């Protein structure tokens, strides 16, 4: 049988109650330092942390990149170097790429940040959806395949 410890509060070794983990609150965990709550996690997993300087709070889930990838776009067939929450890449033609999101976004109103090597401009195409983002690279006047491409996707997951 596994060991089990049941407590409501974990405090520092000095015995004061202003630093520790408070498990006594209903359906949430509070991490306190100097009697100030620095982190809260509720029963749904929503986690909020106090920002630098202690004057603001940030929702950890809202602040995370939900999907990203870096790939080679000029080797005849695109190849994924590394990624998170990306299920596939499609080469739609010269300088035209689609990234398939593994766990869909809540809608198509998410934000993207993109980059490409050799100063090629990237832009989102109109047919982006909750499960894909499509973008293109060009040299200012025509579409071109580019050596290194990357996309980051931020927003709410479905």
HELIX and SHEET records of a PDB file:
HELIX    1   1 UNK A   52  UNK A   54  5                                   3    
HELIX    2   2 UNK A  117  UNK A  119  5                                   3    
SHEET    1   A 6 UNK A   9  UNK A  11  0                                        
SHEET    2   A 6 UNK A  20  UNK A  22 -1                                        
SHEET    3   A 6 UNK A  28  UNK A  33 -1                                        
SHEET    4   A 6 UNK A  36  UNK A  42 -1                                        
SHEET    5   A 6 UNK A  47  UNK A  50 -1                                        
SHEET    6   A 6 UNK A  57  UNK A  59 -1                                        
SHEET    1   B 4 UNK A  79  UNK A  84  0                                        
SHEET    2   B 4 UNK A  65  UNK A  72 -1                                        
SHEET    3   B 4 UNK A 148  UNK A 154 -1                                        
SHEET    4   B 4 UNK A 111  UNK A 116 -1                                        
SHEET    1   C 4 UNK A  86  UNK A  93  0                                        
SHEET    2   C 4 UNK A  96  UNK A 101 -1                                        
SHEET    3   C 4 UNK A 132  UNK A 138 -1                                        
SHEET    4   C 4 UNK A 121  UNK A 124 -1                                        
END                                                                             
